[in-house]
C-alpha cells in the first residue's frame, strides 16, 4: 500500500461474448446480461489506471523516505505486512494467469522489500527479522498455491489487505510525527483503491468492494492527517530573514536532511 501501499485488486472482467442481433451484451457466469461493450471498456480503463497507481504509490513513498531520510510517522508493522500482501496478490495473479496482477504486484513486492530495508535502517531497527518472516511467508504461500489453494489465498489476502492500512491509519491518528509520510503516495493509494472499488461494483466482486472501500478510507485518513500536521508545522514557523513561514519550514527540513545524510 504501499509503501506503501494500495493492495486491493481482482482479476480483470471477463471478455464480452458477442451474440447475434443487437444489443450486444456481456454475460456473467450466471448467464445474466451484465453490460455492453462501453461498460466493459470503462471497467478495463479503470483497472488499467488502478494498476498504474498501485505501482506508483509505493514508489513515491520509497522515494520520499530516501529524500527525507526519516521514517517518522510510518507504521513499521504496516510496512512489514506490505510485501506479504503484495506477494499474495502476486501469487494470486499467477494462479489465475493474470499478467497485469502479476506484473503490478511483483513490482510492488520488490519496492515493499526495499521500503522495509530503508525504513528500518532510518529507525535504527534491524531489518533481518521482518525480511526472514517475509521469505517464510512467501514460501508458505507458494506451497499453498502449488496445492491448489488459490481460493484460500484470495480470502486470506482480503483479510490481511484490510489490516495493513488500518495499522497505518491508527499510527497516523495517535502520533504527531509525519515527516516519513508521503502525502502524494497516500493520495495515489486512495485513488487506486477507489478505482478498484468502482471495478468491484462493476464486476460484482463483493470481496473487492469491501477491501477496496476500507483501504481507500484508511489511506484517505492517513493522507489528510499528514497534510494537516504539515500545515500546522508550516504555520508555526514565523518569517525568518524575509522568508515566508512555508519557505522557512522547508529550509529547516532540508537542513535536517543534510545533517542526517
C-alpha positions, 0 to 999 in steps of 0.5 A: 500500500504501499509503501506503501501501499494500495493492495486491493485488486481482482482479476480483470472482467471477463471478455464480452461474448458477442451474440447475434442481433443487437444489443450486444451484451456481456454475460456473467457466469450466471448467464445474466446480461451484465453490460455492453461493450462501453461498460466493459471498456470503462471497467478495463480503463479503470483497472488499467489506471488502478494498476498504474497507481498501485505501482506508483504509490509505493514508489513515491513513498520509497522515494520520499523516505530516501529524500527525507531520510526519516521514517517518522510517522510510518507504521513499521508493522504496516510496512512489514505486512506490505510485501506479504500482501503484495506477494499474495496478490502476486501469487494470486495473479499467477494462479489465475494467469493474470499478467497485469496482477502479476506484473503490478504486484511483483513490482510492488513486492520488490519496492515493499522489500526495499521500503522495509530495508530503508525504513528500518535502517532510518529507525535504527531497527534491524531489518533481518527479522521482518525480511526472514518472516517475509521469505517464510511467508512467501514460501508458505504461500507458494506451497499453498498455491502449488496445492491448489489453494488459490481460493484460500489465498484470495480470502486470506489476502482480503483479510490481511489487505484490510489490516495493513492500512488500518495499522497505518491509519491508527499510527497516523491518528495517535502520533504527531510525527509525519515527516516519513509520510508521503502525502502524494503516495497516500493520495495515489493509494486512495485513488487506486483503491477507489478505482478498484472499488468502482471495478468491484461494483462493476464486476460484482466482486463483493470481496473487492468492494469491501477491501477496496472501500476500507483501504481507500478510507484508511489511506484517505485518513492517513493522507489528510492527517499528514497534510494537516500536521504539515500545515500546522508545522508550516504555520508555526514557523514565523518569517525568518530573514524575509522568508515566508513561514512555508519557505522557512519550514522547508529550509529547516527540513532540508537542513535536517536532511543534510545533517542526517545524510 
